[in-house]
Amino acid sequence: MLAFVTWDVSPIIAHLGPLTLRWYGVLFALGFVFGSFILTHIYKAERVSERWVDVITIYMIAGTVLGARLGHVLFYSPEYYLTSEHFLEIFKIWEGGLASHGATLGILLAVWLFSRRNKFDYLWVLDRIVIVVAVGGACIRLGNLMNSEIVGRPTDVPWAFVFPRDTEHLQQANPGQTVPAGSVLVRRIQNRDNTTSIETSPAGAAVAAASEVAVPRHPTQIYESLFCVFLYVLLYGLWNKYKDRTPRGLLFGLFVVLLFSFRFLVEFLKEEQVSFEKGMSLNMGQLLSLPLIVVGLWVLLRAGKDPNNRYGYAVRE
C-alpha cells in the first residue's frame, strides 16, 4: 500500500529581479522545445525542409496562447472579463487562466492559416502536429500539478495526493477536532506584503481556530499527463509505421477521439473549476469535449478514403 502524498511544492522556482520563474511557464515552454525536436525528426524523415518547423512553431505558440486565453475568458468567465472594469485583464496572461479547449481551437485555426499560406495539406499537417501536441499536453498537466490546481475529488485510493496549497478546496475544520488520517491541517497567514502563505500540520494535530483541512484527492493532473504520454507513444508508433503513407486524417482523428473521450471521463473525478458548474450533470469541460469527439470520429471514419488524396501532401525538398 502506498501512503498518501502531501504535495506542498512551491509553484515558483526562483525570483530573478522583477521576474518570477515558475514551474508552469518552464514546463509550458519545454512542451514547445521537445515538440520542435520531434517535429524536426518527422519532417526530415518525410523529406520536408526543417525550416518549416520554425515557421509552424511560431503559428503554434500564437494559436495555443491566444486560443487558451480566449477560451478561458469566453467559456469560463465571460461575466467577469467582458465588462468595462475588467476587460483589459484579458491580456494579463501571466496571472493565469488558460483553457485547453480554447487552445485546441486556436491550434486548429493556426494550422489552417499555416497550411493555406504555405500550400500544405491541412490534415497532413494536423496528423504530424498532434504527435507533439500530446507531448505539450503532458508537460502542461505537470505544470498544473506544480501549481496545485485542477485537483480531483476526495478519495481514499492509496495513490491519492493532498494539496494544502489548493486553498479553493480546503474543508473547514472545527476547533478541538483531530485532523483525519491522511489529511493535513492548513492555516492561512496574511503577510505584510498582502500575500497569503500557509502553515501546515500533519494528521493527528489538534485543530486551532481559523484552520482548514486538505484531504486526500485524485491527482487528476497526473492521470491526464500520463494519458498524453500514452497518446504520444501510440501516435508516434503509427506514424513510424506508415510515415509518408500515413492515411490522411488517421492520427488527428484518433488523437481527438481518444484525448477528449478521456477528458470527458476524467472530469467525473475532478472538482468543479468554476462556481456555475455546481449542480450541472456535465461540466463545461465535458460539454466542450462532446463536439470535438464527434469531429474526431468523422475524420477518423474518412481517414485515407479520398481516392485523390489518400495520404495528404506537403512542400517537400
Backbone torsions as a table, in degrees:
resi	resn	phi	psi	omega
1	MET	NA	133.2	176.5
2	LEU	-87.4	145.6	175.5
3	ALA	-81.7	152.5	175.0
4	PHE	-58.9	144.0	-179.8
5	VAL	-98.5	122.1	173.9
6	THR	-87.4	110.3	-173.9
7	TRP	-97.8	91.1	-178.0
8	ASP	-117.6	50.0	-176.8
9	VAL	-92.9	133.6	178.1
10	SER	-69.8	136.1	176.9
11	PRO	-73.5	-9.6	-176.8
12	ILE	-101.0	129.5	177.2
13	ILE	-82.8	-48.8	-177.9
14	ALA	-163.8	157.9	171.7
15	HIS	-102.2	121.4	-179.1
16	LEU	-114.5	86.1	-175.3
17	GLY	63.0	-125.9	179.8
18	PRO	-78.9	-7.5	-176.5
19	LEU	-97.6	147.7	176.7
20	THR	-118.1	120.1	-179.9
21	LEU	-90.8	117.4	-176.1
22	ARG	-112.8	150.4	178.2
23	TRP	-59.4	-40.9	-177.5
24	TYR	-59.8	-46.3	-179.6
25	GLY	-63.4	-40.8	179.4
26	VAL	-64.7	-45.8	-179.4
27	LEU	-67.8	-36.3	175.4
28	PHE	-59.1	-47.0	179.9
29	ALA	-67.1	-38.8	-179.8
30	LEU	-61.4	-32.1	176.8
31	GLY	-58.0	-41.3	178.6
32	PHE	-73.6	-35.9	178.9
33	VAL	-64.6	-52.4	178.2
34	PHE	-60.2	-41.6	-179.0
35	GLY	-61.1	-37.9	179.9
36	SER	-64.3	-40.9	178.5
37	PHE	-64.4	-43.6	-178.8
38	ILE	-66.4	-43.9	-178.7
39	LEU	-66.7	-34.9	176.1
40	THR	-61.0	-44.8	177.3
41	HIS	-60.1	-43.6	-179.2
42	ILE	-65.1	-45.9	-178.7
43	TYR	-65.2	-40.0	177.9
44	LYS	-62.0	-41.0	-179.3
45	ALA	-65.6	-26.3	-179.0
46	GLU	-105.0	16.2	175.7
47	ARG	60.6	38.0	174.6
48	VAL	-107.8	134.0	-175.5
49	SER	-57.6	138.0	179.8
50	GLU	-64.5	-21.2	-177.9
51	ARG	-62.9	-24.7	-180.0
52	TRP	-69.8	-21.8	178.2
53	VAL	-63.9	-45.1	178.9
54	ASP	-62.4	-40.2	-177.9
55	VAL	-65.8	-50.3	-176.4
56	ILE	-70.3	-27.4	177.1
57	THR	-63.0	-39.2	177.3
58	ILE	-62.7	-45.4	177.1
59	TYR	-59.9	-41.9	-177.0
60	MET	-66.4	-42.3	179.1
61	ILE	-61.5	-47.3	-179.5
62	ALA	-62.8	-46.0	-178.8
63	GLY	-64.8	-40.2	-178.4
64	THR	-67.1	-50.5	-175.9
65	VAL	-67.2	-49.5	-178.0
66	LEU	-66.0	-43.2	-179.8
67	GLY	-64.9	-43.2	-179.3
68	ALA	-64.6	-41.1	-179.7
69	ARG	-68.1	-47.9	179.7
70	LEU	-65.8	-32.8	176.9
71	GLY	-62.6	-43.4	177.7
72	HIS	-62.9	-43.3	-178.2
73	VAL	-63.8	-47.9	-172.7
74	LEU	-83.0	-34.6	-175.7
75	PHE	-87.5	-32.2	-170.2
76	TYR	-116.3	-29.3	-175.5
77	SER	-141.5	44.3	-179.1
78	PRO	-63.9	-33.7	-178.0
79	GLU	-67.0	-20.5	179.0
80	TYR	-90.6	-52.2	-172.9
81	TYR	-77.4	-32.3	-175.7
82	LEU	-88.0	51.5	174.9
83	THR	-132.1	156.8	-179.4
84	SER	-62.6	-29.0	-177.4
85	GLU	-73.8	-35.6	-173.0
86	HIS	-117.0	3.6	-173.1
87	PHE	-57.9	-41.6	-177.0
88	LEU	-68.0	-17.2	177.8
89	GLU	-69.6	-14.3	175.2
90	ILE	-56.2	-34.0	-175.2
91	PHE	-85.3	-4.3	179.2
92	LYS	-88.0	68.5	-176.3
93	ILE	-63.4	-30.7	-177.5
94	TRP	-66.4	-14.4	177.9
95	GLU	-84.7	-1.8	178.1
96	GLY	95.0	168.5	-179.2
97	GLY	108.0	72.8	177.8
98	LEU	-127.6	141.3	-177.8
99	ALA	-119.5	129.6	-175.6
100	SER	-66.3	-33.7	178.1
101	HIS	-67.0	-36.7	174.9
102	GLY	-65.3	-39.8	177.0
103	ALA	-61.1	-38.8	178.7
104	THR	-60.9	-47.5	179.7
105	LEU	-64.9	-38.1	177.8
106	GLY	-64.2	-39.8	178.1
107	ILE	-66.3	-42.4	178.7
108	LEU	-59.6	-42.0	178.8
109	LEU	-69.4	-42.9	-178.8
110	ALA	-62.9	-42.9	179.3
111	VAL	-66.9	-36.7	177.4
112	TRP	-62.9	-43.4	178.9
113	LEU	-64.3	-43.3	177.6
114	PHE	-60.5	-47.1	-176.6
115	SER	-64.5	-43.5	-178.7
116	ARG	-66.5	-42.2	-176.2
117	ARG	-72.4	-31.4	-173.3
118	ASN	-111.5	10.4	173.8
119	LYS	62.0	42.3	170.4
120	PHE	-100.2	153.0	172.4
121	ASP	-72.9	130.2	-174.6
122	TYR	-57.6	-50.1	-178.5
123	LEU	-70.9	-28.4	175.3
124	TRP	-60.6	-46.0	-179.9
125	VAL	-65.9	-44.4	-179.3
126	LEU	-62.2	-38.2	179.9
127	ASP	-60.5	-32.8	179.2
128	ARG	-87.5	-35.0	-174.2
129	ILE	-71.1	-29.3	-178.4
130	VAL	-67.1	-22.4	177.1
131	ILE	-63.0	-44.8	-179.0
132	VAL	-80.8	-25.6	175.5
133	VAL	-63.4	-35.4	177.0
134	ALA	-61.5	-39.6	177.5
135	VAL	-65.6	-44.4	178.0
136	GLY	-61.1	-39.7	178.3
137	GLY	-61.7	-40.4	177.9
138	ALA	-62.7	-42.0	180.0
139	CYS	-66.8	-42.3	-177.7
140	ILE	-65.8	-40.5	178.5
141	ARG	-66.0	-32.3	173.1
142	LEU	-66.4	-34.7	174.7
143	GLY	-62.6	-40.0	175.5
144	ASN	-61.7	-38.7	177.2
145	LEU	-62.5	-43.5	-179.9
146	MET	-65.0	-27.1	177.5
147	ASN	-86.0	-3.6	-175.2
148	SER	53.7	46.9	-179.1
149	GLU	-127.3	167.4	-176.2
150	ILE	54.7	53.8	-175.7
151	VAL	-83.9	162.6	178.6
152	GLY	-88.5	176.7	178.6
153	ARG	-76.4	161.4	177.5
154	PRO	-58.0	142.6	-178.5
155	THR	-155.3	165.1	175.2
156	ASP	-116.3	18.1	177.2
157	VAL	-63.9	146.2	-173.3
158	PRO	-64.9	-17.4	-179.9
159	TRP	-99.3	15.5	-178.4
160	ALA	-63.0	152.5	176.9
161	PHE	-112.4	145.7	173.2
162	VAL	-107.5	127.2	-174.1
163	PHE	-114.9	82.8	179.9
164	PRO	-65.8	-23.0	179.9
165	ARG	-81.8	-10.8	176.5
166	ASP	-84.1	80.7	-173.2
167	THR	-72.2	-14.0	179.1
168	GLU	-69.6	-26.3	-173.7
169	HIS	-119.1	23.1	174.7
170	LEU	-71.8	148.0	178.4
171	GLN	-102.8	141.6	-178.0
172	GLN	-66.8	136.9	178.1
173	ALA	-108.1	145.9	179.3
174	ASN	-96.9	131.3	179.1
175	PRO	-54.5	134.0	178.6
176	GLY	97.3	-21.3	179.7
177	GLN	-79.1	164.7	178.2
178	THR	-101.2	139.7	-179.9
179	VAL	-63.5	127.8	180.0
180	PRO	-60.0	151.1	179.8
181	ALA	-55.6	134.8	179.6
182	GLY	89.2	-17.8	-179.7
183	SER	-89.9	170.6	179.7
184	VAL	-131.4	133.0	176.7
185	LEU	-80.7	132.0	-175.5
186	VAL	-125.4	131.3	174.2
187	ARG	-123.8	125.3	179.9
188	ARG	-81.2	138.4	-179.4
189	ILE	-123.2	123.7	178.2
190	GLN	-85.3	120.2	-178.2
191	ASN	-86.9	165.7	-178.3
192	ARG	-64.5	-27.2	-179.5
193	ASP	-89.1	17.6	178.1
194	ASN	70.5	9.5	172.5
195	THR	-89.2	163.1	-179.6
196	THR	-116.6	130.5	174.2
197	SER	-117.0	171.7	-178.8
198	ILE	-126.1	154.0	175.0
199	GLU	-125.3	129.5	-174.5
200	THR	-114.1	151.9	174.4
201	SER	-133.8	144.3	-176.1
202	PRO	-75.1	171.5	175.5
203	ALA	-56.8	141.5	-179.2
204	GLY	100.7	-14.3	179.8
205	ALA	-76.0	149.6	177.4
206	ALA	-76.4	143.1	-177.0
207	VAL	-85.9	127.5	175.7
208	ALA	-97.6	176.2	178.8
209	ALA	-64.5	152.3	177.2
210	ALA	59.2	33.3	177.7
211	SER	-107.0	155.7	177.8
212	GLU	-132.7	167.4	-176.2
213	VAL	-123.5	132.7	171.5
214	ALA	-98.6	121.3	-175.2
215	VAL	-103.2	160.5	177.9
216	PRO	-61.6	137.2	-177.0
217	ARG	-136.9	161.8	172.6
218	HIS	-64.8	128.7	174.7
219	PRO	-81.7	72.7	-173.4
220	THR	-64.3	-23.8	176.2
221	GLN	-62.3	-39.8	179.7
222	ILE	-70.7	-39.7	177.3
223	TYR	-55.5	-48.0	-176.6
224	GLU	-71.0	-36.6	178.6
225	SER	-63.9	-45.1	179.2
226	LEU	-64.9	-35.9	177.9
227	PHE	-66.2	-36.6	176.1
228	CYS	-64.4	-37.2	175.7
229	VAL	-62.8	-43.9	176.3
230	PHE	-58.3	-44.3	178.9
231	LEU	-61.0	-42.0	178.9
232	TYR	-59.7	-47.5	-179.1
233	VAL	-61.1	-44.0	-179.3
234	LEU	-64.1	-50.1	-175.9
235	LEU	-68.2	-42.0	178.6
236	TYR	-64.9	-39.1	178.7
237	GLY	-61.5	-42.8	178.4
238	LEU	-66.4	-43.5	177.8
239	TRP	-61.9	-43.2	-178.3
240	ASN	-63.3	-27.1	178.3
241	LYS	-74.4	-42.1	-173.7
242	TYR	-102.7	-31.7	-175.2
243	LYS	48.5	-119.8	-175.1
244	ASP	-73.3	-0.6	174.9
245	ARG	-110.2	23.7	174.7
246	THR	-66.4	124.0	179.3
247	PRO	-54.0	129.0	-175.5
248	ARG	-58.6	119.5	178.8
249	GLY	95.3	-9.1	-175.9
250	LEU	-62.3	-52.3	-175.2
251	LEU	-70.1	-40.9	179.2
252	PHE	-64.0	-47.8	-179.7
253	GLY	-61.6	-42.9	179.8
254	LEU	-64.7	-42.7	179.7
255	PHE	-60.0	-49.4	-176.1
256	VAL	-65.3	-43.9	-179.1
257	VAL	-63.8	-48.7	-176.9
258	LEU	-69.4	-45.2	-176.9
259	LEU	-62.4	-48.6	-174.2
260	PHE	-82.9	-18.6	169.2
261	SER	-69.1	-43.3	176.9
262	PHE	-65.0	-41.6	178.5
263	ARG	-60.0	-42.3	178.8
264	PHE	-58.2	-43.8	-176.9
265	LEU	-74.0	-42.4	-175.7
266	VAL	-69.4	-21.0	178.2
267	GLU	-61.9	-26.0	178.0
268	PHE	-66.1	-19.7	-179.9
269	LEU	-96.1	-3.0	-175.3
270	LYS	-98.3	154.5	168.3
271	GLU	-74.2	156.0	176.2
272	GLU	-61.9	139.8	-179.7
273	GLN	-86.4	-28.8	-179.4
274	VAL	-136.0	157.6	-172.1
275	SER	-64.6	-32.5	-175.8
276	PHE	-69.4	-11.8	179.3
277	GLU	-77.9	-15.4	-178.7
278	LYS	-62.6	128.0	179.4
279	GLY	88.8	-7.5	179.0
280	MET	-79.3	140.0	176.8
281	SER	-66.4	-41.3	175.6
282	LEU	-123.6	135.1	180.0
283	ASN	-83.5	178.1	-175.5
284	MET	-61.6	-39.5	179.0
285	GLY	-60.6	-38.3	179.0
286	GLN	-71.4	-42.1	179.8
287	LEU	-63.6	-37.7	179.3
288	LEU	-74.6	-24.0	-179.6
289	SER	-74.6	-32.9	-173.7
290	LEU	-58.5	-51.0	179.0
291	PRO	-63.0	-32.2	178.4
292	LEU	-69.0	-35.9	175.6
293	ILE	-62.6	-42.4	179.2
294	VAL	-62.1	-46.5	178.3
295	VAL	-60.4	-44.1	179.7
296	GLY	-61.3	-42.0	178.2
297	LEU	-63.3	-41.7	179.6
298	TRP	-61.3	-45.6	179.1
299	VAL	-66.1	-42.0	-177.6
300	LEU	-63.7	-41.1	-179.1
301	LEU	-69.3	-22.5	179.7
302	ARG	-100.0	1.1	-173.8
303	ALA	-57.9	125.1	176.0
304	GLY	69.4	12.2	-174.6
305	LYS	-99.5	-1.4	175.8
306	ASP	-79.6	112.1	-175.9
307	PRO	-62.9	-21.7	-178.9
308	ASN	-94.7	-6.2	-177.9
309	ASN	-159.1	68.3	-174.5
310	ARG	-74.1	-30.2	-171.7
311	TYR	-119.8	1.2	-176.0
312	GLY	75.9	-177.8	-179.1
313	TYR	-151.7	157.0	179.3
314	ALA	-142.6	165.1	175.0
315	VAL	-78.3	109.3	-175.8
316	ARG	-103.7	158.7	-179.5
317	GLU	-70.7	NA	NA
